[in-house]
Amino acid sequence: MNNKFIRIYEDIADRIRTGEIEAGTLLQSELDLSESYQTSRETIRKALKMLYEEGYIQKIQGKGSIVLDIRKIDFPISGLVSFKELAKKWDIALKRM
């Protein structure tokens, strides 16, 4: 089984988390990424699909993939809570800052 796309996903995700790749910037093209990682475009597509599904990038047709600000996307999808519960949690978190 070829898990190269997972290693590529993890590498790019780490670079986004650390700020090496800044929010709002475009990732390299699929062709450039395939050359950088010395792999096929299909492998790159799989890695980009995972990045998209995990909320690291947004694909824009004709433009490429833009890096999202992952710090702003912290919403509990699993275990849905009410707005009141979220507001209380976030208020406590903001007071700690």
C-alpha positions as CSV (number, residue, x, y, z in Angstrom):
1,M,0.0,0.0,0.0
2,N,1.3,3.4,-0.9
3,N,1.1,5.8,2.0
4,K,3.3,8.4,0.5
5,F,0.3,10.8,0.2
6,I,-0.2,10.5,4.0
7,R,3.4,11.5,4.6
8,I,3.0,14.5,2.2
9,Y,-0.3,15.4,3.9
10,E,1.4,15.3,7.3
11,D,4.4,17.4,6.0
12,I,2.2,20.1,4.6
13,A,-0.2,20.1,7.6
14,D,2.8,20.5,9.9
15,R,4.1,23.4,7.9
16,I,0.7,25.1,8.0
17,R,0.4,24.5,11.8
18,T,3.8,26.0,12.5
19,G,3.2,29.0,10.2
20,E,5.9,28.0,7.7
21,I,3.1,28.1,5.2
22,E,1.0,31.1,6.1
23,A,-2.8,31.4,6.0
24,G,-4.0,33.1,2.9
25,T,-1.2,31.9,0.7
26,L,-1.6,29.7,-2.3
27,L,0.0,26.3,-2.2
28,Q,2.3,25.3,-5.1
29,S,0.5,23.8,-8.1
30,E,-0.1,20.1,-8.2
31,L,2.7,19.9,-10.8
32,D,5.2,21.8,-8.7
33,L,4.3,19.8,-5.6
34,S,4.7,16.5,-7.5
35,E,8.2,17.6,-8.6
36,S,9.1,18.8,-5.1
37,Y,8.0,15.5,-3.5
38,Q,9.1,13.4,-6.5
39,T,5.8,11.7,-6.9
40,S,2.8,11.5,-9.2
41,R,0.1,14.2,-9.4
42,E,-2.4,11.6,-8.3
43,T,-0.5,11.1,-5.0
44,I,-0.5,14.9,-4.6
45,R,-4.2,15.0,-5.3
46,K,-4.8,12.5,-2.5
47,A,-2.8,14.5,-0.1
48,L,-4.6,17.8,-1.1
49,K,-7.9,16.0,-0.7
50,M,-7.0,15.1,2.9
51,L,-5.8,18.7,3.6
52,Y,-9.2,19.9,2.3
53,E,-11.2,17.4,4.3
54,E,-9.3,18.3,7.5
55,G,-9.8,22.0,7.0
56,Y,-6.3,23.1,6.1
57,I,-7.0,24.3,2.6
58,Q,-9.8,25.5,0.4
59,K,-9.6,24.5,-3.3
60,I,-10.5,27.3,-5.7
61,Q,-11.2,26.2,-9.3
62,G,-8.8,27.8,-11.7
63,K,-6.6,29.2,-8.8
64,G,-5.3,26.4,-6.8
65,S,-5.4,25.7,-3.1
66,I,-5.4,28.5,-0.5
67,V,-4.3,27.9,3.0
68,L,-6.9,28.5,5.7
69,D,-6.3,30.1,9.1
70,I,-6.7,27.0,11.2
71,R,-6.7,29.0,14.4
72,K,-10.1,30.4,13.4
73,I,-11.7,27.1,12.7
74,D,-12.1,25.5,16.1
75,F,-15.7,24.5,16.2
76,P,-16.9,21.3,17.9
77,I,-18.6,19.3,15.2
78,S,-18.8,16.2,17.2
79,G,-20.8,16.4,20.4
80,L,-22.9,19.4,19.3
81,V,-23.5,21.9,22.0
82,S,-25.8,25.0,22.3
83,F,-24.6,28.5,21.5
84,K,-24.9,29.4,25.2
85,E,-22.5,26.5,26.1
86,L,-20.1,27.6,23.4
87,A,-20.2,31.3,24.5
88,K,-19.5,30.3,28.1
89,K,-16.6,28.0,27.1
90,W,-15.1,30.7,24.8
91,D,-15.6,33.4,27.4
92,I,-13.6,31.4,29.9
93,A,-10.9,30.7,27.3
94,L,-10.6,34.4,26.4
95,K,-10.3,35.4,30.1
96,R,-7.3,33.0,30.4
97,M,-5.5,34.8,27.6
